[in-house]
Amino acid sequence: MTYLVYPGATHKRFEHSLGVMELATRAFDEIVAEQHIVPGILDRLPEIADRAYHSYWRQILRLAALCHDIGHLPFSHAAESLLPEGKKHEFLTKLLIESDEMTALWKGFQINPRPEDIVKLALGPKEYPEGKFSDWEVILSEIITGDALGTDRMDYLLRDAYHTGVTYGRFDHFRLLQGLRVVLKPSEDGSEMSPSLGIEEGALAGAESLLVARQFMYTQVYHHHVRLAYNLHLEDFLREWLPDGKFDMTAEGHLALTDNEVLAAMAKSLREGGPGKDAANRILNRKHFKRIHRFSPVEQAAGGVTLLETTETKLKAKFGSENVRSNRKEVKGGRSEFPVLRGNGEIASSLKVSKILQTLSSEVLEDLLVEPSIRDSAVTFLQEMLRDRTPITPLLPLFESKKQP
């Protein structure tokens, strides 16, 4: 739904997947380059210097990067709440990669890739816990899926910033990729060393700017209040239009449903009075619910989660439950921890060498939205309610100038 706020955001996941494949390939070539192999790593990870071994895993990494998002639903993450209980889009990714049709494709490759190897690198241990990962496979999956240094994140930030026209998502990905290294990371108690994807100290600024960019892109683009309002209406439509209100988890059903089919169904429902007509009208005619308030950190600290719930309940009692909605989203902080190879050979935590990463933290965005026709009345009612509940006068002295004696 982001294109309804930023008109240029009409790029597809196919473009993104090509970008992830390109960046992952560059990352692979950097970490296995002979001059970049860190002393001591060969004892724990001899695969990193095995050139014959590389030709297979380089191709597996490229295929995994190309296929890592094929399980995504129409409109991406916007309607994942409508998956059957206990299922995630990664289930569909694995289902397709291991399907008979794609297995036949894999057999056409000279390296004869094993589908499970592609699944491992595409999903990683977190989303594929039943898989048995070697240290080498964990590192290669991190190249794609890593929270801090993954090429999936690198590409979507750069690509989304470009297409939306904002500058928040830009960072020096060339320097970051050049600084990737496989190092021996000590465990928390220091008793064990394990191979891990990290960076040399000179590339730390690139990693810092990536994580800062991610924080800003979430608050300014991905969690833009209008975009989130449209997400609610999209969920409303799909809940009424989909059979039993849930997505089909078969390969055939998944492939048969794209953004185009959903938009066509919206137009038909609006034209003929079908299921989800009201939600379709709000999306296609841009009559989305309007935000009347986003709770500040001060208000959240004063009232906790109950402030949003209590305020929403009172608004619904006043204006009707069908006219009031709320949105609560958590922006995960950029305080990602990863190993940094310092100039003296020491391996240190990123959080110990970067003041910038220490300052990044999670935040919660809480919005109240109402039907456009009652917006002014709801704003007045809300202001009176919050004035009694959460005074802001204690902050005022911070901005007052000191009186001269």
Secondary structure by P-SEA (a helix, b strand, c coil): ccccccccccccaaaaaaaaaaaaaaaaaaaaccccccccccccccccccaaaaaaaaaaaaaaaaccccccccccccccccccccccaaaaaaaaaacaaaaaaaaaccccccaaaaaaaaccccccccccccaaaaaaaaacccccccaaaaaaaaaaaaaacccccccaaaaaaaabbbbbcccccccbbbbbbbbcccaaaaaaaaaaaaaaaaacccccaaaaaaaaaaaaaaaaccccccccccaaaaaaccaaaaaaaaaaaaaccccaaaaaaaacccccccccccccaaaaaaccaaaaaaaaaaaaaacccccbbbbbbbcccccbbbbbbccccbbbbccccccccccbbbbbbbbbbccccaaaaaaaaaaaaaaaccccccccccccccccc
